[in-house]
Amino acid sequence: MNEWITAMQARKWMKKNESFLPIWHAYVGVELDLFNQFERATDIDTVSEKTGYPRDLLASWVRVGVAVKHLKKRPNERFRSSKQRCSTLMGDNVSPGIKAILKEMLELHIPTMLKYPDIMRSHERAQFDHERHGEVVAETSALLEHFAIKKIIKMLRDQRAKTVVDLGCGHGGYLRKLSEEFPDLKLVGVDINQKVVDHARSLSEGYPNISFEVGDINTWEPEEQVDVVLLHNIFHYIHPDERDNLLDHLRSYVTHKGLISVITPISEKEYGHAFSSAFNSFFIAHDNLFALPDKQELQKISDHCHFEMFDLDPIIKEGSWYTFWLSPNSPIKEMRQSTMAGGTEQQIKREQAELTRTS
Ligand SMILES: C[S@@+](CC[C@H](N)C(=O)[O-])C[C@H]1O[C@@H](n2cnc3c(N)ncnc32)[C@H](O)[C@@H]1O
């Protein structure tokens, strides 16, 4: 191929993908607290001496910062963080959400994505390291709590629930929010990662109605029946062939009128296709993480395990994150099935009356 074309194609490609630089720059700056070091106009030598970071590396980071407009050049070779662009990356209020997302993206997702060619050639997938990455993953998924909690609180109030179990509870944020709203609820969090449970316990001191257990949700059982189970951001930890078994297991201890609250990213094109497909690529590059479910799969496993699935709503559209409920008490479905099997109007009404009488 013509050399000129090759070079121009590469130039165009580089230009188009320059957008990666601000992410890298922000990650390094937040991890090393550099935006704060340059909160006031300061020269590189001063910051290098104060922090002990090598001068050449620091100077290079500063140059990138100026190029991506995170830093401003000031007179006398001094530099200052841009308050307009980096207010969430500096000061006492470095946004914990942004910090966690940068960490997860750069330390977990990108390295795995870089291994894709090796993984595809060798057929040897990566192992998700719960010990190393469990904490940051629990932190980023907790960012959804804010968007999901209202719907759960409303349902719990309507249900008059007495016990709630959060399976794969991470740092237990849902339980603390529920405890504040319902101080008499019995709240239990279960997670397989001891470190994550330790952190959840320390964050939940002062919440007497919350307890935590280390356990595998595929086998863990409560002492008594449970009104509401939270199953949030957990499907991709369970092999698609095992998801039925998990729901069957939950069925054995959720009360007849109980509910399961599910939150999960879904593999689909309607919303957040870029995000959910990238997420999916990351999961399936691991031996111990699995493909996101799609709507059909969710419907199929719900039907198979005799749960009624309802209120399927997107909560973070750009991430294709959905919430829905599963109810083991599925009169609507039983009625639908009897219609499909040739049930008459009167027969359905009779069944409806019977259900109302017995419930
Ligand atoms: C993505 S985090 C979600 C945390 C929380 N549910 C939320 O939505 O914010 C998934 C959590 O599930 C836990 N986990 C994964 N597999 C599990 C299993 N088989 N049994 C119990 N916990 C599990 C992980 O340790 C992690 O803390």
The ligand as a Gaussian input file, in Angstrom:
#p B3LYP/6-31G(d) Opt

LIG

0 1
 C      -21.072000      -6.404000      41.681000
 S      -21.080000      -6.667000      43.390000
 C      -22.738000      -6.175000      43.817000
 C      -22.875000      -5.695000      45.238000
 C      -24.283000      -5.226000      45.604000
 N      -25.247000      -6.306000      45.465000
 C      -24.716000      -4.046000      44.763000
 O      -25.532000      -4.225000      43.852000
 O      -24.231000      -2.938000      44.989000
 C      -21.278000      -8.422000      43.461000
 C      -21.027000      -8.974000      44.825000
 O      -21.445000     -10.346000      44.826000
 C      -20.512000     -11.116000      45.532000
 N      -20.617000     -12.515000      45.049000
 C      -20.261000     -13.006000      43.855000
 N      -20.558000     -14.312000      43.762000
 C      -21.128000     -14.653000      44.930000
 C      -21.642000     -15.867000      45.475000
 N      -21.643000     -17.002000      44.763000
 N      -22.144000     -15.866000      46.722000
 C      -22.145000     -14.717000      47.471000
 N      -21.672000     -13.555000      47.011000
 C      -21.169000     -13.506000      45.769000
 C      -19.182000     -10.453000      45.253000
 O      -18.234000     -10.756000      46.252000
 C      -19.569000      -8.968000      45.208000
 O      -19.425000      -8.339000      46.457000

